[in-house]
């Protein structure tokens, strides 16, 4: 690892030469006097310039940047409000859901894995048993070095999307755990990766963006359903409606809208409770509503944070009536959180109409 050196620091171990040429001290004093006079003249000049700047009127170019001017600078026409300069920063964050798979960077490491599988007398496709094996004699993981050198690829909707780099051994252990086959289920294990894009460049072997993964948790859709039903008591159909409304499958987890939706899908059970309550009213006379649409936009609040507003539209099954719910998610940093909880509201266009 390259050693960091502060800018402007001189080389270590510098010594003065053994002998220096003789210098006329009178000339040195004259030169020093001239330098001091020049510095004083420059100092007075700078003070005059500063006073002139303070007295000068503020022009339009010097005024603080207003929201309207930021909006005109946005490249996308459908973005109505700018979230200051944080948009450029949040583009490097991901909150992505996909299938994690190991890829060997070279044949030598692949053959080492095959030898380990034969030694343990397990299938050459059972990555979990090999990489998680602990020698009962000494408590050592003899094949952990293979996991450290593997390329961990996150595939989203059958498309290889990212190479995940574990931040520490703890994250690498989560990677290995994600390879454990499911019991009594044919569904793939889905891993949610939270991290930062590594701007050092694409992977040379796979030509994919690299992500420094700071957190990873895994589950199947079956286990997600069971967990949500245990926490909220909602039905499977409600869970499917919510995941579909949040664009679960085509979501690559990199944009601010995608990150906000993925966070709500896996970390905000209130959205399932609301959908369940609207679908199954408290009495038989109440109308049943289903989740019809989810729209995301940037908040128009003046804030240094990047806030994503989400509006959920519920339609009645037996009439043309609609209900609207709103919540907002703060995606300024790599770990999103709910800024405003989900609650009923009336869109401004309906109120004015």
Phi and psi in degrees as a GROMACS rama.xvg file:
@    title "Ramachandran Plot"
@    xaxis  label "Phi"
@    yaxis  label "Psi"
@TYPE xy
-64.414  138.801  UNK-2
-84.6678  132.852  UNK-3
-79.4472  135.204  UNK-4
-125.278  128.477  UNK-5
-63.1437  144.337  UNK-6
-65.442  130.255  UNK-7
95.1261  -7.89742  UNK-8
-76.8774  136.706  UNK-9
-82.9364  166.893  UNK-10
-66.9591  144.813  UNK-11
-75.3831  154.246  UNK-12
76.4634  17.7408  UNK-13
-71.7699  135.38  UNK-14
-126.219  153.654  UNK-15
-74.3498  150.141  UNK-16
-63.5307  153.942  UNK-17
-65.126  -32.8313  UNK-18
-134.984  144.562  UNK-19
-123.909  147.062  UNK-20
-68.6992  151.53  UNK-21
-72.2766  140.824  UNK-22
-126.452  137.971  UNK-23
-71.9005  118.528  UNK-24
-66.1264  -30.6238  UNK-25
-64.64  -44.7662  UNK-26
-61.0789  -37.9231  UNK-27
-63.2811  -40.9885  UNK-28
-66.8672  -41.9118  UNK-29
-62.3388  -42.797  UNK-30
-64.5737  -41.3554  UNK-31
-64.5635  -37.6729  UNK-32
-63.9403  -42.11  UNK-33
-63.5767  -38.9628  UNK-34
-64.7183  -43.3124  UNK-35
-63.4835  -43.2602  UNK-36
-62.3998  -40.8818  UNK-37
-64.8262  -38.2687  UNK-38
-65.7894  -40.5262  UNK-39
-65.3838  -40.8887  UNK-40
-63.7181  -41.0312  UNK-41
-66.8943  -35.4283  UNK-42
-64.1053  -44.7359  UNK-43
-63.8022  -36.9861  UNK-44
-63.7661  -40.4867  UNK-45
-66.6762  -36.7125  UNK-46
-65.4739  -39.8096  UNK-47
-64.1461  -40.6523  UNK-48
-64.5036  -40.6078  UNK-49
-64.7441  -41.9012  UNK-50
-66.3742  -35.8161  UNK-51
-65.0084  -39.0425  UNK-52
-65.7216  -38.0213  UNK-53
-68.9104  -33.9006  UNK-54
-82.2356  -20.6518  UNK-55
-70.0294  144.186  UNK-56
-68.4762  151.152  UNK-57
-78.6874  123.785  UNK-58
-88.9584  173.681  UNK-59
-64.3488  -33.5695  UNK-60
-71.9592  -24.9007  UNK-61
-88.6494  -10.5102  UNK-62
-68.2129  153.501  UNK-63
-58.548  146.019  UNK-64
-67.045  122.363  UNK-65
-87.8027  165.304  UNK-66
-63.1518  -36.5012  UNK-67
-63.7975  -41.4541  UNK-68
-68.5175  -31.27  UNK-69
-67.6723  -41.4918  UNK-70
-61.666  -39.8222  UNK-71
-67.7294  -23.1754  UNK-72
-82.7405  -10.0477  UNK-73
-70.8608  137.889  UNK-74
-73.7756  -30.6792  UNK-75
-93.0263  131.362  UNK-76
-74.9539  -24.105  UNK-77
-85.0357  -4.4736  UNK-78
-90.0707  111.134  UNK-79
-85.5098  -23.3973  UNK-80
-135.631  134.469  UNK-81
-85.1197  143.648  UNK-82
-102.519  52.7831  UNK-83
52.3947  -144.58  UNK-84
-90.8628  0.437  UNK-85
-70.575  -21.2266  UNK-86
-57.6696  -40.3073  UNK-87
-65.024  -33.5192  UNK-88
-73.7723  -42.314  UNK-89
-72.4371  -13.0471  UNK-90
-64.0911  -19.3438  UNK-91
-89.537  -5.19877  UNK-92
-91.9867  147.834  UNK-93
-130.763  149.163  UNK-94
-140.638  78.2519  UNK-95
-111.545  148.957  UNK-96
-120.711  127.362  UNK-97
-167.886  -167.29  UNK-98
-104.22  124.939  UNK-99
-89.6373  130.644  UNK-100
-138.599  144.402  UNK-101
-85.2293  140.215  UNK-102
-128.905  127.93  UNK-103
-80.3059  127.936  UNK-104
-74.7455  -18.3713  UNK-105
-153.852  164.741  UNK-106
-70.6445  -29.9837  UNK-107
-61.7138  -44.8953  UNK-108
-68.1627  -34.5407  UNK-109
-65.0623  -42.0197  UNK-110
-66.8171  -34.3726  UNK-111
-63.7703  -38.1528  UNK-112
-67.2093  -42.0998  UNK-113
-62.4606  -40.0374  UNK-114
-64.0549  -39.2642  UNK-115
-64.6164  -40.5431  UNK-116
-64.4142  -40.3118  UNK-117
-67.1749  -36.8482  UNK-118
-63.7259  -39.5682  UNK-119
-84.6046  -5.95135  UNK-120
58.6267  47.5256  UNK-121
-125.246  171.124  UNK-122
-64.608  146.851  UNK-123
-71.6935  -4.25683  UNK-124
-105.353  0.671813  UNK-125
-90.5738  78.3667  UNK-126
-64.9706  -35.8296  UNK-127
-64.0078  -48.2559  UNK-128
-63.5426  -38.3797  UNK-129
-71.1762  -50.0358  UNK-130
-73.9803  -24.5877  UNK-131
-96.6747  0.563176  UNK-132
-63.3391  133.35  UNK-133
-118.605  124.041  UNK-134
-66.3242  116.173  UNK-135
-64.9704  -18.8367  UNK-136
-74.3179  -37.0466  UNK-137
-130.316  -1.50526  UNK-138
71.7264  18.5925  UNK-139
-97.7302  147.694  UNK-140
-94.2126  96.8981  UNK-141
-70.3022  -19.3445  UNK-142
-113.696  18.1043  UNK-143
-68.3308  -26.0173  UNK-144
-62.5743  -28.6189  UNK-145
-67.5864  -43.0837  UNK-146
-62.6886  -33.2571  UNK-147
-69.4813  -23.4226  UNK-148
-104.885  -6.97898  UNK-149
-70.8059  150.173  UNK-150
-90.1444  121.2  UNK-151
-97.9868  109.234  UNK-152
-104.178  129.354  UNK-153
-98.3755  116.753  UNK-154
-102.208  123.648  UNK-155
-111.245  116.236  UNK-156
56.0833  46.6292  UNK-157
66.0479  19.8447  UNK-158
-122.172  121.257  UNK-159
-63.1826  121.315  UNK-160
-117.229  -39.6938  UNK-161
-141.978  155.619  UNK-162
-105.829  120.672  UNK-163
-91.8968  130.827  UNK-164
-110.424  113.775  UNK-165
-65.0964  134.33  UNK-166
-68.5429  -32.9106  UNK-167
-152.536  -178.229  UNK-168
-63.4049  -33.0114  UNK-169
-60.886  -44.2418  UNK-170
-67.1115  -37.3189  UNK-171
-63.4954  -36.5231  UNK-172
-64.2507  -36.2657  UNK-173
-66.9699  -35.7816  UNK-174
-59.9288  -47.0422  UNK-175
-64.3474  -41.0804  UNK-176
-61.6729  -31.6721  UNK-177
-67.2838  -14.9968  UNK-178
-87.4913  -5.04269  UNK-179
-66.4829  124.812  UNK-180
-63.2356  147.997  UNK-181
-80.2983  150.973  UNK-182
-100.61  132.839  UNK-183
57.0213  36.5353  UNK-184
-154.187  140.426  UNK-185
-97.6253  0.45757  UNK-186
-78.7331  148.187  UNK-187
-74.1863  153.158  UNK-188
-80.3592  125.047  UNK-189
-98.431  131.822  UNK-190
-112.882  134.129  UNK-191
-103.388  116.366  UNK-192
-106.005  131.088  UNK-193
-120.458  123.282  UNK-194
-172.964  -162.556  UNK-195
-128.819  136.958  UNK-196
-64.5892  131.78  UNK-197
-84.7562  112.067  UNK-198
-82.0374  11.0023  UNK-199
-72.7868  -10.2873  UNK-200
127.515  171.942  UNK-201
-75.5568  158.372  UNK-202
-65.5014  129.161  UNK-203
-66.227  -34.2925  UNK-204
-77.3943  -41.5458  UNK-205
-112.517  -8.00879  UNK-206
57.1584  46.4074  UNK-207
-125.486  149.348  UNK-208
-65.6257  143.138  UNK-209
-98.2148  141.333  UNK-210
-126.132  126.52  UNK-211
-80.2719  107.905  UNK-212
-87.5664  120.095  UNK-213
-99.446  -12.4688  UNK-214
-161.887  141.497  UNK-215
-148.337  129.385  UNK-216
-132.557  149.982  UNK-217
-130.003  151.825  UNK-218
-170.793  162.537  UNK-219
-97.9465  166.939  UNK-220
-62.4683  -33.9959  UNK-221
-62.892  -47.3004  UNK-222
-67.051  -34.1294  UNK-223
-63.9021  -42.9485  UNK-224
-61.2833  -46.2365  UNK-225
-63.9335  -40.1941  UNK-226
-65.7048  -44.8701  UNK-227
-67.1931  -39.0132  UNK-228
-65.4258  -36.681  UNK-229
-68.8642  -35.2594  UNK-230
-82.5193  -36.3097  UNK-231
-117.788  -19.3068  UNK-232
76.4371  12.9743  UNK-233
-78.7115  160.768  UNK-234
-85.1952  164.459  UNK-235
-63.9221  -37.2798  UNK-236
-63.1022  -37.0392  UNK-237
-64.7342  -43.5297  UNK-238
-61.5422  -42.0992  UNK-239
-64.958  -39.4256  UNK-240
-62.0679  -43.5008  UNK-241
-66.9806  -45.6462  UNK-242
-63.0146  -38.8073  UNK-243
-68.0243  -39.2221  UNK-244
-66.5722  -30.2292  UNK-245
-86.651  13.4471  UNK-246
54.2747  55.3361  UNK-247
-60.943  -48.6277  UNK-248
-73.1914  -49.0352  UNK-249
-80.5948  10.8507  UNK-250
-86.9522  118.942  UNK-251
-90.0085  -5.00685  UNK-252
74.5161  11.9591  UNK-253
-102.628  -40.5451  UNK-254
-71.158  162.438  UNK-255
-62.4001  -39.2443  UNK-256
-66.7356  -42.5046  UNK-257
-64.8161  -40.8532  UNK-258
-64.8197  -40.5995  UNK-259
-64.4227  -42.8809  UNK-260
-66.5564  -42.2783  UNK-261
-64.7936  -37.1743  UNK-262
-63.1032  -45.6877  UNK-263
-62.7209  -37.9493  UNK-264
-64.0808  -33.2946  UNK-265
-114.272  -12.2396  UNK-266
-130.367  11.374  UNK-267
-138.702  84.3626  UNK-268
-66.5284  -16.4033  UNK-269
-59.1076  -30.7119  UNK-270
-67.2453  -31.744  UNK-271
-75.3518  -38.8855  UNK-272
-62.7405  -42.2834  UNK-273
-65.3629  -44.2913  UNK-274
-63.4293  -38.5732  UNK-275
-66.1263  -42.775  UNK-276
-65.6861  -37.4275  UNK-277
-74.598  -28.216  UNK-278
-79.5578  -32.3663  UNK-279
-123.268  90.387  UNK-280
-61.6219  162.96  UNK-281
-65.873  -21.0114  UNK-282
-137.576  164.956  UNK-283
-67.5688  -23.2828  UNK-284
-80.625  -14.2944  UNK-285
-75.0095  146.059  UNK-286
-72.3479  149.924  UNK-287
-100.623  129.719  UNK-288
-116.75  146.011  UNK-289
-123.188  152.48  UNK-290
-72.6196  116.415  UNK-291
-103.03  -31.6958  UNK-292
-158.081  149.251  UNK-293
-132.029  119.618  UNK-294
-116.422  139.492  UNK-295
-118.845  143.271  UNK-296
-155.328  163.918  UNK-297
-79.7827  143.018  UNK-298
-67.4749  145.356  UNK-299
-93.9361  12.2127  UNK-300
-75.4778  140.797  UNK-301
-74.6079  103.124  UNK-302
-150.113  143.968  UNK-303
-75.8122  -2.50326  UNK-304
-96.9607  157.89  UNK-305
-92.7747  108.408  UNK-306
-113.283  128.898  UNK-307
-106.893  122.819  UNK-308
-90.9164  134.639  UNK-309
-123.581  128.413  UNK-310
-114.556  121.669  UNK-311
-103.268  125.282  UNK-312
-106.115  123.515  UNK-313
-110.506  132.286  UNK-314
-111.547  146.113  UNK-315
-76.0721  144.907  UNK-316
-79.574  -19.7881  UNK-317
-119.18  3.20091  UNK-318
-151.671  -176.639  UNK-319
-95.1546  10.3227  UNK-320
-73.0874  148.202  UNK-321
-132.78  152.165  UNK-322
-127.339  145.767  UNK-323
-123.251  138.108  UNK-324
-130.019  148.217  UNK-325
-133.187  143.369  UNK-326
-150.164  162.97  UNK-327
-133.173  148.687  UNK-328
-124.956  131.48  UNK-329
-86.7675  116.163  UNK-330
-115.816  25.7699  UNK-331
-60.3629  -41.0668  UNK-332
-112.604  178.994  UNK-333
-71.6096  -17.7863  UNK-334
-107.705  101.237  UNK-335
-67.9992  162.254  UNK-336
-153.626  159.704  UNK-337
-72.9937  123.819  UNK-338
-88.7297  -41.2302  UNK-339
-134.997  127.214  UNK-340
-66.7281  161.924  UNK-341
-67.747  126.777  UNK-342
-154.805  156.342  UNK-343
-68.7659  146.27  UNK-344
-155.87  167.356  UNK-345
-114.714  121.004  UNK-346
-58.3083  146.066  UNK-347
-62.6135  -34.6998  UNK-348
-64.9157  -34.1335  UNK-349
-74.5815  -34.6945  UNK-350
-69.1109  -40.1098  UNK-351
-75.0608  -26.9255  UNK-352
